[in-house]
Amino acid sequence: MSSIYVDADACPVKPEAIRVGERHGLKIYMVSNGGIRPNPHPLVETVIVADGPDVADMWIAERAVAGDVVVTGDIPLAAKCVASGARVIRNDGEVLTKANIGNRLATRDLMSDLRAADPFRQGGGRPFSKADRSRFLDMLEREVRKAMQAK
């Protein structure tokens, strides 16, 4: 049976993931190192991991397999999950696959190097919008259906 794994720290689309998971009767794992409230929904399991860098990511990467869907904005975690056969979707609805994860990793590394070279470099990503939320909901529904067919 397919599952949905949510990298829940700072994830803006937790309610949408629960809604899609509930529609399909899927187990949803909200993985965090603390700071989120447990959800009383019977399909939602809140997993609190030890504090430390990438501990939640490692927990998800060790369990996500083909037929599962992972929701994350973390590109290295996404790469590990794609490699294990899981379907991966970012919070803004972008689907990460074997065809595009290499470019996303390279871009991430380049931007990290640019920020390190210029400590005064300001900025971040664009703000999360209603269009992002809507696109996420639509793409998560599609990815869940594909994952269920694969399983």
Secondary structure, DSSP 8 states (H G I E B T S, - for coil): --EEEEE-TT-TTHHHHHHHHHHHT-EEEEEESS-S-----TTEEEEE--SSTTHHHHHHHHH--TT-EEE-S-HHHHHHHHHTT-EEE-TTS-EE-TTTHHHHHHHHHHHHHHHHH-TT---------HHHHHHHHHHHHHHHHHHHHH-
